[in-house]
Structures are given as C-alpha cells and as structure tokens.
Amino acid sequence: MLQTSLKHIETEQEFRDTLATNDNVMICCGRMGPMCLPVYDVMEAITPDYPHVTFRDMAFDEPVGRVIRSLPETAGFMGLPYTVYFKNGEVVAATSSIQTMEQVTAILDQNFGPSH
C-alpha cells in the first residue's frame, strides 16, 4: 500500500465503484518513488480546492494496478506514475512521469472545470 494521505484503490471492485459513483476522478498509479511523490503531494495539496473531483492513488505493482496499466491511453507510457483522469467513467486525459501543480490543475480545469 502507498503511504499517502490520499484514499487508496486496492481492488478492481473499488476502482469500478469509484468511477460509478463519482463524475470527476483523478487516479495516480505509482510507487513511493521520486517521480511519483511530487504528484501525490500535488493531489494532497489541491484536494480542498477541487471538491468536485475525487482524488485516489493506486499501487502500480499490485494486481489492481492492471486496470490502469491496461488502458489504451497508457499503452505507450514509459515513466511512473501513470495519472489518469476520468469524466463519467471515461478517460479524458492521461499523463506519465512527474507533473507539476500547474500541469495537474490545467488538466483538471480543462476537463472538470475550475476549482470552486
């Protein structure tokens, strides 16, 4: 399990339930490593500013990580983490490797509307 303050998705059922019950979802699938930690930190920092977005993390090397690793949108990714943005259960954006706060918030604002 990842050591973040984010809620974790640990099973494929939790993944399906998260997408089914939330319109706007950002999932960061990674490890506790130097490319992933900054993205988790950004997610933790902006959670209060984006109450209309559900933020989750997922361990890349656990069986559940397969649901993110097997997406067509992540097929060519080479670096961790894999960060995927879902709107109404559909992928609207996906990135790999380290992302800055500005990059993350630009994707959130473009796909889910600005923070309130």
C-alpha positions as CSV (number, residue, x, y, z in Angstrom):
1,M,0.0,0.0,0.0
2,L,1.1,3.5,-0.7
3,Q,2.0,5.8,2.2
4,T,0.0,8.9,1.3
5,S,-2.9,10.7,2.9
6,L,-5.0,10.0,-0.3
7,K,-7.6,7.4,-0.3
8,H,-6.3,4.2,-1.9
9,I,-7.9,2.0,-4.5
10,E,-6.9,-1.5,-3.6
11,T,-9.3,-3.8,-5.6
12,E,-10.8,-3.8,-9.1
13,Q,-14.2,-3.5,-7.5
14,E,-13.1,-0.3,-5.6
15,F,-11.9,1.0,-9.0
16,R,-15.3,0.3,-10.6
17,D,-17.2,1.7,-7.7
18,T,-15.1,4.9,-7.6
19,L,-15.8,5.5,-11.3
20,A,-19.5,4.6,-11.0
21,T,-20.2,6.9,-8.0
22,N,-18.1,9.9,-8.9
23,D,-18.3,12.1,-12.0
24,N,-14.8,13.5,-11.9
25,V,-11.9,11.2,-10.8
26,M,-8.1,11.6,-10.9
27,I,-6.2,8.4,-10.2
28,C,-2.4,8.3,-9.7
29,C,-1.0,4.8,-10.2
30,G,2.6,4.6,-9.0
31,R,5.1,3.8,-6.3
32,M,6.7,5.6,-3.4
33,G,9.5,6.9,-5.6
34,P,11.0,10.3,-6.7
35,M,8.8,10.7,-9.8
36,C,5.6,9.8,-8.0
37,L,5.9,11.6,-4.7
38,P,5.6,15.1,-6.2
39,V,2.3,14.1,-7.9
40,Y,0.9,12.7,-4.7
41,D,1.9,15.9,-2.9
42,V,0.1,18.0,-5.6
43,M,-3.0,15.9,-5.2
44,E,-3.0,16.2,-1.5
45,A,-2.4,20.0,-1.6
46,I,-5.2,20.7,-4.1
47,T,-7.9,18.3,-2.8
48,P,-9.6,21.1,-0.8
49,D,-9.6,23.4,-3.8
50,Y,-11.4,20.8,-6.0
51,P,-14.3,19.4,-4.0
52,H,-15.9,18.3,-7.3
53,V,-13.0,15.9,-8.1
54,T,-12.3,12.6,-6.4
55,F,-8.6,12.0,-5.9
56,R,-7.3,8.5,-5.5
57,D,-4.0,6.7,-5.6
58,M,-3.2,3.1,-6.6
59,A,-0.1,0.9,-6.2
60,F,1.4,0.2,-9.6
61,D,2.9,-3.1,-8.7
62,E,-0.2,-4.6,-7.0
63,P,-2.7,-6.6,-9.0
64,V,-5.2,-3.7,-9.1
65,G,-2.7,-1.6,-11.0
66,R,-3.6,-3.7,-14.0
67,V,-6.8,-1.7,-14.6
68,I,-4.7,1.4,-15.2
69,R,-1.7,-0.3,-16.9
70,S,-4.0,-2.0,-19.4
71,L,-5.8,1.1,-20.6
72,P,-5.2,2.0,-24.3
73,E,-4.4,5.6,-23.1
74,T,-1.4,4.3,-21.1
75,A,-0.1,1.8,-23.6
76,G,2.9,3.8,-24.6
77,F,3.8,5.2,-21.2
78,M,7.4,4.6,-20.1
79,G,7.6,6.6,-16.8
80,L,5.8,6.5,-13.5
81,P,3.4,7.5,-12.2
82,Y,0.5,6.9,-14.6
83,T,-2.1,9.5,-13.9
84,V,-5.5,9.1,-15.4
85,Y,-8.4,11.5,-15.4
86,F,-12.0,10.1,-15.7
87,K,-15.2,12.0,-16.5
88,N,-18.4,10.0,-16.1
89,G,-16.3,6.8,-16.2
90,E,-14.5,7.6,-19.4
91,V,-10.8,8.6,-19.7
92,V,-10.5,12.2,-20.7
93,A,-6.7,12.7,-20.1
94,A,-3.7,10.6,-19.1
95,T,-0.1,11.5,-18.3
96,S,3.0,9.7,-17.3
97,S,6.0,10.8,-15.2
98,I,6.3,13.7,-12.9
99,Q,3.8,16.5,-13.2
100,T,3.8,20.0,-11.6
101,M,0.9,21.6,-9.8
102,E,0.4,23.9,-12.8
103,Q,0.2,20.9,-15.2
104,V,-2.2,19.0,-13.0
105,T,-4.5,21.9,-12.3
106,A,-4.5,22.8,-16.1
107,I,-5.8,19.3,-16.9
108,L,-8.3,19.4,-14.0
109,D,-9.6,22.8,-15.1
110,Q,-9.8,21.8,-18.7
111,N,-11.7,18.6,-18.1
112,F,-13.6,19.2,-14.9
113,G,-14.0,22.9,-14.7
114,P,-12.0,25.3,-12.4
115,S,-11.8,24.9,-8.7
116,H,-14.6,26.5,-6.7
